Every structure is written in C-alpha cells, then in structure tokens.
Amino acid sequence: MKSHWMPVTCLLLGSLQVLLAYTENDFLVNANRKELTDSPLFEYDNVRKPTPTKGLLYPRDSETREVRSLDGMWQLVRSDPYDPLQGIREKWFMDALRKTGREIISMPVPASYNDITTDNLRDHVGTVWYERTFFVPRSWKTMQRTWLRFSSVHYSAVVWINGRNATSHSIGHLPFESEISGLLSFGGDNRITVMCDNRLSNRTIPQGSVYKVATDDGTVPIQSYTFDFFNYAGIHRSVHLYTTPLLHISDLEVTTQLTKEGLGRIDYRVWLDASKEGLQIQPIQLRVQLRDKDGHVAAQQINKAVYHGTLLVPNATPWWPYLMHSDPGYLYNLQFELFVASNEKELESLQDTYRLPVGIRSLSWDNDSLLLNGKPLYLRGFGRHEDSDIRGKGLDNALLARDFNLLKWTGANAYRTSHYPYSEESMQFADQHGIMIIDECPAVNIDIFEPQLLENHMSSLEQLIHRDRNHPSVVAWSVANEPRSNKQGALKYFEFLVNYVREIAHGRPLTAAINANSSSCHLAQFLDIVGFNRYNSWYQNSGRTDMILNLLTIEAQSWRDRFGKPVIQFEYGGDTMEGMHSLPAFIWSEEYQVELFSRHFKAFDELRGRGWFIGEFVWNFADFRTAQTITRVGGNKKGVFTRNRQPKEVAHILRRRYFALAKELDMFGLPEDLTVYISKHIHNEL
Ligand code: GCB
C-alpha cells in the first residue's frame, strides 16, 4: 500500500514556498522584458523534475463517499495593488474579511472576478481575497476524512480553513486538494479564506510581467503579457468538499487496448491512502468490475493484496469518435471496491467504492498517421477558449452544453484545449460525445528560456497528464503553443522538457502548435506530430486570398521534409465582424472569412492526398476577449461563432466541409438540413 498522507507541517511548508514567490522583486524584475529576452543559454543538468502529483480523483458520490459543493456566492475583498501582501502581514485569514474594513464584493464561484463588477476590478493586478462559510455535519467527524478540492484557481492560491493554513497551489486551470479533517469544526460553522494572485512573471506558466507606470493618478502596477487572451483570474471552477473512509482508493490509472478481433484489454493500477487511524485497517481484497451501459458485468477480477491487474473484455464495445461510428463515445463504468477485514472474524466489509467511466480503444501512431482502433484519423476541428460574457473563464454548464451542440452541429470531431487545460467536466463531456482532444498545457508564447521556467513547465504537464490520462478522448499532449522556438535557448530547453514528458506520456503522442519556420524551429524535431499555426492572407498578405494555396502547401511540405512526421495545421483564420458584409470580399467581412476558409480547404485537400497531413483546426471556435489593443475590436473576432455562440456565415460553409469529410472518410450520411432547396435544376448538394 502506498500512502501519501501529508502531515500539516508539510502543507505549511508548501504554502510558505508559494508565499515566498510573492516578493516584490520577483515581479518587478520583469519590468524590462526586452533586456531579459537576451538571456544567456542555460544548462539544465540540475533541473529538478516535479514531484508527481497524487490523488485528485474527480469527486464522485458512492456508497462510501459524500460530495458537497462549495459553489455559490462568496465574498471578495481586493488588496491594494501597491501592497499585494498586506493581507498576509496583517493575517486577514484569521477573521472574517469584513473585519478588514475593506469593501466587500459579492462574488460568484465559479467565475472570473474580472467582469462581474462595474469598476476597475477588471484590470486589477495582484491579490484578491475570497471567503465563505459552510457547515459540516457532525457525522463527518468519525470514521472518515474530509477533503477540500479546487478544480482551478488562476493563477495561484493560498487557502486557510478557520484561520489555519490548508493548502496552496500555483499554475491556473489545474486541480489541487488537501485533507482538512484536522482543521474543521464538525457540527459547526467553518470559514474558508482564499488568497488568489493573478500576477505573472518570467517564471510562471504562462509568462507575463508586472511593471509600474506613471498615470495621472500616480504610479500604478500594470500587468503585461504577449498571449492573445484576457488574463482572467479567480476561482474559475468548482470547489468541493468530499469525504473518504480512513483507508481509501486515492488514485487510479487505466490504459486500454482493442485487438482486431474485438478483444478489449484494460490495464489498471490502484493507489490506496490511509490516515494515521486508517493504517490499522487491513485491506483484504480489491474487486474490479467492468459494467456496460446497462449495468451488466462485462469483466471482473478479484485481487488479494495486489493493486494492479488486467481485465479482458471479449466482444468489447469500442470507444469511437463522433461521426466515425453510429454509437460514438461508448463508456463503461469501471467499479473499484476495496474490502477490509471486519471486526467479526473472517468477514469482509466494503471499505471504499469509486467508479470511473472508461472507454476502450487503442491509440497508436507512426511517421505518417495517428490511428484509433487501427484506423487512421483525420482530425477536423477547432482551437477554442474557455471564455464567455460576464463569466470570463468561469465554468458554466449551459455554455459547455451549447458548445458541444455547436461542435457536433458543425461535424467537428476534435478540438485543442488552446491554450491551457480545460475543465474536468468538459473532458468528461468529450469522452461521452466522442470528441477527440489535443490536450494542451498552459505554456503559451513562452520566450525566456531558463531552468526555473522549465521546472514549472514540466510541473504543468505533469499535473495535466495526471489529471487527464484516463480520458479516452485525449489523443495527444500539446507541450506548448507558439513558444519562441527559433531562439537558440529553445533547443536544450525543449530537449529536456520533451524527454521528461515522454516518461509520463501514458500512451499519447507529443505535439505542439508552432509558429516558427520549419527551417529555424528547435522544437519540432522532438515531437511525434508536428503542428503549425499560420495566418496566410491575414497577418501576412492581408487581403490576398489568392496567396494561400501555394504558400500553405509549400510550408506543410517543408515541415514534412525536414522532420518526417505527421503534420497538422492547428491554426488558420481571420478576424470577422459579425454582420459586416462586402462584395467583393474585404478583410474583416463575413465574405472574406468564407473565401479565406474555402482557399484553405483546397490546400488541405491537396495535402491530404500526400499521406501525412492529418488534421485541420480553425482558429477560433468563437470570438473571445483579449487584452485591450488597437488590433482587437472588443476582443479577437476570428470565431466561427460569435461570443454569444451564434453562427457567422462561415459556420455553414465549415459545416458542409466537415460533414463532407465525414462522408468521404467514414461513409457517414449527411444531415438533412445541410443543404436547402434552391430549384429543380440547381442542386445545392455536396
Ligand atoms: C496565434 C495564437 C492565438 C491567437 C491567434 C490570433 O497564433 O496562437 O492565441 O489568438 O494567433 O488570432 O492572432
């Protein structure tokens, strides 16, 4: 049995380390990024690999566990941007935040805090403090442990329960948790306080900088970053309390395979964890049962004192992507039950149960293709953002459901989680609907390569892979988006990074979205699939849709010739104001977006014929908010859908292409509403 019980002293040490990161120096040295871009070349021999994360199973009810949501209305206090650590010095966590005398703002969780109020909280730099109270029943005190789990706080967080430090974490979009049994008042009211810091530095993932500017009202700190989306912050995803028994199943890992004959194979590994009292409990056996959608047992295994094994599933129902099978996204339920010796001699009692949805499929790749269940894939989809009006990057189930309906309406079969890990709920949705995911870590636009950045970058990938490794929908890990990979410093940095990620890749190929040229990129040589972003007839040759076909096919071929790997275009597109029309097409008009897409389609078809071009991804699924710049009208407008999730003209064209591909590649029938009646003589057909 492997225990990762962590004494409170350790937790405190962890928090202290996070707090130490918040010295003024750490941020203000970034003021002059230009100077730092010419940093020396580093050796990475002494770089520490991240300590593997543990636990963090998605909180699920079972006969041995309870889950409570702490979502709802919290209270927020903002710190002085000139003095972000005041609350730490003055110990604001020791009492209710209203005692600070500062303005209390009602703040929904989950949500970004930026677009909720009507004042400049939107552009706040530094820390904000969240607080709420909650009740814990008396019954939770005995025979179980209580855990506190955050699905994501951006960028970093320190958490206190009833004034005592509970946990801390940095890097947004990733979950963290901690046992809080020793900090709670059972049968009473409890207070949770969270300090959230949105400041980015040269060493955060992603990078950014804080510098001071002189304004009419004095000097103020400003945050700047090169990535093209708003740095929303706050408690972005759900907060849960959950209970486990004193000895419980703390972590699970599954890998699956499917043979040509239809035999499914599931290899699993189970980790147990015990509190001090739980160490006395004797595990007797582990029962692993695979149940199909109707609840029938498809395979099972009973292990005594062994916590890994293999289930064989004859005539398995495979997991298939959307539009590759009539029943896509088939999931089994894999049930883990831990039995222990009960008080009465020789009897066993159920100690813990956890159920994990599992899709059975094989994933493999070679120098030409990516294959699922032995079939070469052609990925057609989007780069996206978790972004919406008012909520910012806050999880919103209505938005999630709408987005998946739109994805399926367009006939897409994949998307990239540009440029950070998306919510766990969206990963579950992708599994259920058969949408394939290129799973990206938050390393967007990194450009100052150095050892501490590398440590954080590795950690972001370790946390991402640990969180998502059991999802059948994940078909590749993306290690970065548009790093400055033409710089000399990128070579050793990425060699080290990719070697590390290979050790933990859990059966997925590695890719990245690259914007350097094939001749100067130092990253692509380490990848399994080469992904590039290119804005032909937008950022280059603006207005010239007659300059796409040649340039694009020549570039894709150059990636292929240099690296000999499968190639994907991860981004192409152009900003488009909904409702703006122009004949002939003019940039920013809906007609221009249609023409630009259509020319790309032609290039993609030419490339598909060459046998190694395996995917096309539009930038972007929907319009999204960015920082304020003169090149963005209310945000980035490259969406096929508006920020409100309504189609631009191009959405109908893209839909026709994606369904045409489904028909051509997987013999799928076309939806009836794909074409409209025109006349007896003109068939608006595919
Ligand atoms: C890119 C970036 C993406 C931007 C996009 C654009 O290359 O990867 O984050 O939003 O270009 O629209 O400029």
Residues whose N, C-alpha, C, O or C-beta is under 5 A from the ligand:
A	BS01	GCB	D228 E482 N533
